[in-house]
């Protein structure tokens, strides 16, 4: 990692500190995630292009308040970000949402997480949606859903879906030590059958199906909330075929787990994992056969507020990696906020923007960037809302208005965004995208899940630093790798499979 970092120092520009401008006024109305104790958790945002204009749109969970679809109406790259209101079916008690193309028609659908029965919404033209749960044979139970992930298993036309559940609300002795189990729905042709039960359940708050060993087989990682399982629970990993928990070869780590972020941060080709928590935010480095905790000196633990006089432990929720200044190094955003009025943890808990340095450590820049707000943040996203190649930030807050932050960092590097497509699995979930530039190879897996109660689908973003030439290789879900292919930079490139070649459509 240090050798690669030294190379990056020589080839990448000395980028300016990040700068963001508040564009929350670009929403048609303020949006607040609200509600009682069943909405202490959740509050996710789904990011996806619902009308094919190459601009990310947002579905913001409302909890007890209305859930909103915000359609991106930004006029041009670099213009002030703004949205219009989109139409939605009447959605109540929504905790989160994840976008994916369930039926393979090319239009993005939505998995809606709720306190109650979850829903699958079929996407139509121009950001229209209808409830397709019955059509697809999806019959969930009445539960408290707080996590989701999906993948396409071999030979299937539709994705395998996992819904993570929190506390069993029907348990009269709850909520403590009343964690619910979770459910795995596999397709049977073009419909879903009865779910397989994911057990034991330790109050799942984030799930991610990922090929973390890069062996061509996704596994299910679950982050759990120790506050409710109290004792005996831990972070989990399940094999999918057949569904079985890794036990003897999986060390037990117990956190107040809230969110999962996965990305290769040191260019060894393996995805590393950040898990948010009440207290330490735990970064684990992937060894290929397991994970080891990153050293404290790396600067990612963010266990207490970095400003203000509240020295109590932080509460981390959504975490996400992304190259904020396009210098070729993965940075890290963490949304933070007290559960409600929990006295053991910080009340005014600023969000983190941890910028990766040339030596592989991370430095706090949220205050400098102007985004160190201290509301009760929950879900979030890093995405290029205005099409200028710089990642912007979306934050959902509990009992406070949603935030939109436009990246206006003055000096940034070049970039490339890769949009892979397949037949059936149209957004190519499960592929690995590798980008080679300036002697470095960066690898990213296309997944659905992770975060806290929300995620995104769309082009995969790479920062390139000073490099103006890049080559692309895609490893498809069946393991076939494409040839290395030159691609343009500073734009989105759509790629499709053509044997071992790639069809390039900038």
Buried (B, 14 or more C-beta within 10 A) or exposed (E): EEEBBEBBBEBBBEBEEBBBBEBBEBBBEEBBBBBEEBBBBBBBBBBBBBBEBBBBBBBBBBBBBBBBBBBBBBEEEBEEBBBBEBEBEEBEBBBBBBBBBBBBEEBBBBBBBBBBBBBBBBBEEEBBBEBBBEEBBBEBEEBBBBBBBBBBBEEBEBBBBBBBBBBBBEEEEBBEBBBBBBBBBBBEEEEBEEBBEBEBBBBBBBBBBBBBBBEBBBBBBBBBBBBBBEEEBBBBBBEBEEBEBBEEEBEEBBBBBBBBBBBBBBBBBBBBBBBBBBBBBBBBBBEEEBBEEBEEEBBBBBBBBBEBEBEBBBBBBBBBBBBBBBBBBBBBBBBBBBBEEBEEBBBBBBBBBBBBBBEBBBEBBBEBBBBBBBBBBBBBBBBBBBBBBBBBBBBBBBBBBBBBBBBBBEEBBBBBBBBBBBEEBBBBBBBBBBBBBBEBBBBBBBBBBBBBBBBBBBBBBBBBBBBEEBBBBBBBBEEEEBEEBEBEBBEBBBBBBEEEEBEBEE
